[in-house]
């Protein structure tokens, strides 16, 4: 976010869950990316569930869903995903081969998400790096990250790149332009979050 854009934010806006939704999920709202994750703080479980329900009701026309992945103390890790895009990714043969090796059952988006949620909650192992698949990262980069333990990447941006760095750099730039545009529209009150969500 540019310094100029940051100055437009009030302290109240910075504390809103919607702030994090726009900041981290603009490309998913715009239909450019299958999923995005963000952290928010909440005063209690019911407050979190009420906010998630409200956003989901407002975004249902667009094919977008908010899905809490983990809550620790007053902080929640939330996935915003586009059902149609994620479904297509999860049906890919190579993706299924990788996920089935980690115990993912298949059977639809929500069955695989339930498995991801359980793997995130499992404190005995490291964070499940296959989450990149659910975020729409290229499969070669997800595999590269897992195989190299996050080291020796060609480029580090929104994700660590092990494949086509030129294409990834162009993608990162598109996502950042989208984020800046969405920020300006939301901060200035020209668009609400449902109005920012592209149907699809």
N, C-alpha and C positions, 0 to 999 in steps of 0.2 A: 504494500500500500504506500502511495506517495505521501510525503510530508504534508502536502497541500490537502490531500484527502483526509489524512489523520486529524488535521486541525478542525475539520468539519464535525467531528464526533464530540458529543457531550459525554460527560462521565456516566450519565444515566444510560445512554445508548451502549457504552462499552460494557455495562454490567448486564445487559439483556441477553438472554439465550439467542435471540434473533441475530444479534451482533455476530456471534460465532457461526451461526448457520450461514449467513451471507459471506462471512470472511473465508470459511473453509469449504463451502459447498457451491459457490457460484457456477462452476463448470458443470456440476451435476444438475443444478436447477435449470441451466441453459440447454441441457440435453447433450453436452459435449463429452460427458464422462459418466460411467455406470454408477459410481458410488463415491462418497466422501465421508470421512469421519471427523468428529470434533468433540471436544470436551466442554461441558458446561457444569456450573455449580447450581445446586438447588437446596432449598431449606428442608425438604423432606420428600419422601417417596411419592406421596399423593400429589404434591406440587409438580414433580417430574412427570408423572403419568398424565396429569391433567393437561400439561403443556404439550406433550407428545400427541395425545388424543386430539387436541385442538388443531395442531399443525397438520396432522394426518387428515382430518376432516376437510381442512382448507386446501390440501394438495391432492385429494383423491382423484380429481378430474385429470390430473397431469400424469398419473402413473407413478408418482413418487411416494415413497414410504420412509418415515422415520422409524428406526429400530434400535432401541437401547441394547448395547452389547455388554456393558458392565457398569455397576455402580459401586463405588468405594467411598465410604463416608458421605460427604456432601457433593461429590463429583461424579458425573456420569459420562461415559464414552458412548457416543451415539453415531450410528450409521445412517446416512441419507442415501437411498438408492433408487434407481429407476428399474422397476420390475421387468419390463420387456428387455432392456439391455442386459441386465444381470442374468436373466433366464437364458438368453442366447449365449452368453459367455459360459455359463455353467453346463450347457449342453455340448460344448466343444469336446471332441474326443480326447485331445491332449490334456485339456484342463481336467476332464473327468479322471484321466489316468493319474494325474498328480494328486488330486483330492482324494480319490479312493484309497491311495496309498497311505493317507493320513486318517482314514476311517470315516470319511464323508459318505453318507448313505445314498446321495442322489435322491430322486423322487420329488424334485422341485426346489425352488428358491428358498422357501421357508424351512424345509428340512435341512438344507445345507447351512442356512443361517443359524439354526438351533445348534448344529454341531460346532460351528465357529464360535458361538457364544460360550458353549461348554468348554471349548479348548482355551478360550481367553480366561475363563474363570478358574481353570486348572493351574494352581500355583506351583505345581511340581516341575513343570517344564518351562521352556522359554516362550516368549510371545509367539503365537503362530504366524509366521511370516507369509504363509499363503493368503493372508488377508489381502495382499496386493491384488489377487484375482478379483476379489469382491469390490475393489476400488477401481477396477478397469485398467490396471497397469498391464503392459505387454507381458505375455507369458514368459518370453525369454528373459525378461528382466526379473520377474519373480523367481524363476528357476536359478538365474545367475546369483541373485542375492542369497538364496538358500544354499547353493553349492559353495559360494565363496565366503559365507558367513558375514556378508555385508562389506567385505573388503574388495579392493582392486577393481572398483567400478570405473567405467570410462567417463561418466558424468554424474554429478550429484545435483538433483533439483528437487522436484516434488517427490520423486522416487530415485533410487540408484539405478543407473542405466548400464546394462551389460550388452545390449544389442545395438540398434541403430541410434547413435548419439545425435546425429544431425536431425533426424525426425523427432527425437525426444526433445531436443532444444527448441525446435519450432513449436512443438506441442506445449511445452512449458510457457513459451511466450504467448500463445493463444489463450491459455488458461489465465495468465496474469492480466491480459487485456480484458478478458471477461470479468475477472474479479474487480478490477478498477471500475469498469462500467456499471456493474451491479451495485458496487458500493455507492457510487454517486447517485444512482437512481433511488436506492433505499434511504440513504442518509438525508437526502433533500426532500424525501416524502413523495417523490414522483411515482414510485411503485411500491406496493406492498409485496410481501414475500409470495403470496399466491399469484400476484401479477407478474412476478419475476420467473415463475415456473413455466417452462415451455411444455406443452402437452406432448405426450408421445409414449 
